[in-house]
Amino acid sequence: MRDDEPVFKRSQWGTNRYYYNPRNPVGLTLIIVSLLLTGTLMILVTNRLGPFAPSTPAPRPQHSYGSSWPPYPAPPTPSHWPPLPPPTTGP
C-alpha cells in the first residue's frame, strides 16, 4: 500500500466512472466499510429488523380445532340469478 496513490481511480472501461483504489489505505477502508454496511442492511431487510420492522405486528389467526370446515357460512345466492342447468352425461 502506498499513501501517494489516489483514493479514487478512473475506470479503464471507457466510462467516466470512478472506483475505490484498494492500493490506498483510505480506499481500502472505504471498500471494507461499504461491504460491511451492505451486508448488515441486507440482514436487517431479510429478517425485518431495525428500521425495516413492520409498524404493527401482523395478527395471528386464531385456530379453533373443534369447528368444522368451512370456518364461515357461505353467503346466500342472490334470487335474481338463473338456476343452473341439470348436469348432462356424455354419449
C-alpha positions in Angstrom: 0.0 0.0 0.0 1.2 3.4 -0.8 0.0 6.7 0.5 0.7 8.6 -2.7 -1.9 6.6 -4.6 -5.2 8.5 -5.2 -8.3 7.3 -3.2 -10.5 7.2 -6.4 -9.3 6.0 -9.8 -10.9 6.4 -13.2 -12.3 3.3 -14.7 -10.5 2.0 -17.7 -13.7 0.5 -19.3 -14.4 3.6 -21.4 -16.8 5.2 -18.9 -16.5 8.3 -16.8 -16.9 6.3 -13.6 -14.6 6.1 -10.6 -13.8 3.3 -8.2 -12.2 2.9 -4.8 -8.5 2.4 -5.1 -7.5 -0.6 -2.9 -3.8 0.4 -3.0 -4.6 3.5 -0.9 -5.4 2.8 2.8 -8.4 5.2 2.7 -9.7 3.5 -0.4 -9.3 0.0 1.1 -11.1 1.2 4.3 -14.0 2.6 2.2 -14.3 -0.8 0.4 -14.4 -2.7 3.7 -16.9 -0.3 5.3 -19.2 -0.3 2.3 -19.2 -4.2 2.2 -20.0 -4.4 6.0 -22.7 -1.8 5.7 -24.3 -3.5 2.7 -24.2 -6.9 4.4 -25.7 -5.5 7.6 -28.5 -3.8 5.7 -29.3 -7.0 3.8 -29.5 -9.0 7.0 -31.8 -6.3 8.6 -34.1 -6.3 5.5 -34.2 -10.1 5.3 -35.1 -10.5 9.0 -37.3 -7.4 9.1 -35.4 -5.9 12.0 -34.5 -2.3 12.9 -35.9 0.3 10.6 -37.3 -2.4 8.4 -39.5 -3.9 11.1 -43.3 -3.7 10.5 -45.0 -0.9 12.4 -47.6 -3.2 13.9 -47.2 -7.0 14.3 -49.4 -9.0 11.9 -52.4 -10.6 13.7 -52.1 -14.3 14.0 -55.1 -16.4 13.1 -56.9 -18.0 16.0 -57.4 -21.7 15.2 -60.4 -23.4 16.7 -59.8 -27.1 16.2 -63.3 -28.0 17.4 -65.0 -26.2 14.4 -65.9 -27.7 11.1 -64.9 -26.6 7.6 -65.6 -24.0 6.2 -65.0 -21.7 9.1 -67.5 -19.2 7.9 -71.0 -19.8 6.4 -71.4 -19.5 2.7 -73.1 -16.3 1.5 -76.6 -16.8 0.2 -77.1 -17.0 -3.5 -79.0 -14.0 -5.0 -82.5 -14.8 -6.1 -82.1 -13.0 -9.5 -79.5 -15.5 -10.7 -80.9 -18.0 -13.2 -81.0 -21.6 -12.0 -78.1 -23.9 -13.0 -78.9 -26.4 -15.8 -79.1 -30.0 -14.9 -75.9 -32.0 -15.4 -75.6 -33.9 -18.6 -74.0 -37.2 -19.3 -71.8 -37.9 -22.3 -72.8 -40.1 -25.2 
